[in-house]
Amino acid sequence: MQALKALVIVMGLLIVVGVVAVAATISYRLGRMADSAAPADAGPGGFAAVELAIPEGCRAVEATPAGERLVLRLGDGRQCNRILIVDMNSGAVLGRLDLVPAP
C-alpha cells in the first residue's frame, strides 16, 4: 500500500512538472514569434512604411497575403495587366507576372 501511495504522488508531481514545461514552452515561443514578426525599422504597432512603385495609371486591384509574401494584382490599362510578388518584410519585388493575351 505504501508503494502505491508513493507511485501516485510521483505521478502527480510529473503531471505538474509536465504542465509547467508546456506552459513555459508556449510562452517562450509566443515571445520569440512576436520579436521576429516586426521588421527592424517598424514603428509603433510593428508596421513599417514601405513605398512600392507601380507604373503610372495603374492601380492595385487585389492584394492577397501568402506567408511572408504579398501577391498584388494591378489593373486598369494594358500595361497594368500584371501580378507583383512582394516580400512583406522588405517591400522588395520578388517577381512579376505580365498577363498577355494568348496568341
KEGU-485695 format. One record per residue: x, y, z of N, C-alpha, C, O in turn; residue in one letter. Coordinates in steps of 0.1 Angstrom, whole numbers, plus 5000, padded with zeros to 4 digits. Example, Ala and Ser with C-alpha at 12.3 -4.5 7.8 and 13.67 -1.06 7.14 Angstrom:
! residues 2
513249435078512349555078513249675078514249675085A;512849785071513749895071512950005079513450115080S;
! end
This chain:
! residues 103
500849885000500050005000500950135000500550234994M;502050125007502950245008503550264994503650384990Q;503850164986504450174973503450244964503850324955A;502150204964501150264956500950414959500850494950L;500950444972500850584976502050664970501850784965K;503250614971504350684966504350704951504650804946A;503850594944503750604930502750714925502950784916L;501650724932500550824929501150964931500951054923V;501950984942502551114945503551154934503551264929I;504351054930505351084920504751114906505151204899V;503651034903502951064890502251204890502251274880M;501751234902501151374903502151484901501851584894G;503351464907504351564905504851574891505151674886L;504951454884505351454870504251534861504651604852L;503051514864501951584857502151734859502051814849I;502351784871502551924874503751974866503752084860V;504951904867506151944860505851954845506352044838V;505151854839504851854825504051974821504352034810G;503052004829502152124825502952254826502852334817V;503852264836504652384837505652394825505852504820V;506152284821507052284809506352324797506952394789A;505152274795504352304783504052454783504152524772V;503552504794503252644795504452734793504352844786A;505652694798506852774796507252774781507752874776A;507152664775507552654761506552734752507052804743T;505252734755504352814747504652964749504653044739I;504853004761505253144764506453184757506553294752S;507553104758508753134751508653154736509153244730Y;507853064730507753064715506853184711507153244701R;505853214719505053334715505853464716505753554708L;506653474726507553594728508553604717508853714712G;509153484713510153484702509453514689510053584680R;508253474686507553504674507153644673507253704662M;506753714684506453854684507653934681507554044674A;508853894686510153974683510553964668510954054663D;510353844662510853824648509753874638510153894627S;508553894642507553944633507654084629507254114617A;508154174637508354314634509654344627510654294631A;509554414615510854444609511654544617511154604627P;512954554614513854634623513454774623513654844633A;512954834612512554974611511054994614510555094610D;510454904620509054914623508755014633509455034643A;507655084631507255194640506355134651506355014653G;505555214657504655164667503655064661503155084650P;503454964668502454854663503154754655502454664650G;504454764652505154664644505054674629505254574622G;504654794624504454804610505354914604505455024609F;506054874594507054974587506355024574505754944567A;506555144571506055204559507055174548508255194549A;506555114537507455084525506755144513505555124511V;507455204504506955254491507255154480508355104479E;506155134472506255034461505855114449504755154447L;506855124439506555194427505755104417506154994415A;504655164412503955094401503855184389503955304391I;503655124377503555214365502455314367501455294373P;502655434360501755544361500455494354500455434344E;499355534360497955494355497455354360496355324358G;498355284367497955154373497455174387497755274393C;496655074391496155074405496154934410496054834402R;496254914423496154784429494754744429493854804435A;494454624422493054574421492854474432491754464438V;493854394436493654294446495054264453496054274446E;494954244466496154204473495854084482494854084489A;496753984481496553854488497753824495498853804489T;497753804509498953764516499153614513498253534513P;500453574512500853434510502153414519503253424513A;501953384531503053364540503753504542503153594547G;505053504539505853624541505853714528506553814527E;504953674519504853744506503453804504502453764510R;503453904495502153974492501953954477502853994469L;500853904472500553884458499654004455498554014459V;500254094446499554224443499154224428500054214420L;497854234425497454234412497154374408496354444415R;497654424397497454554392496454554380496354444374L;495854664378494854664367494654804362495354904366G;493754824352493354954346494354994335495255074337D;494354924324495254954313496054834309496254744316G;496454844296497154724290498454704297498854584300R;499254804300500554794306500454754321501354714327Q;499254764326499054744340498554604343498354564355C;498354524333497854384335498954294340499454214332N;499254304352500354224358500154194372499254254379R;500954094377500854054391502254074397503254024391I;502354134408503654154415503754064428502754064435L;504854004430505053924442506054004450507154034446I;505654054462506354144471506754084484505854014490V;507954094489508354054502507754154512508054274511D;506954104521506254194531507254254541506854354547M;508354194544509254244554510054364548510254464555N;510554344536511454444530510754534520511254644517S;509654494514508954564504509654544490509154614480G;510554454489511254434476510354344467509654254472A;510354384454509554304444510354174441511454184436V;509854064444510553934442510253884428511153804423L;509153914422508853874408507753944403506954014410G;507553934389506554004382505953904371506753844364R;504653894371504053814360503253914351502353984356L;503653924339502954014329501853924322502153824316D;500653964323499553884318499253944304498954054302L;499453854294499253894280498253794273498053684278V;497553844263496653754256497353644249498453654244P;496653524249497153414242497253434227496353504222A;498253384220498353414206497253334198497253344186P;
! end
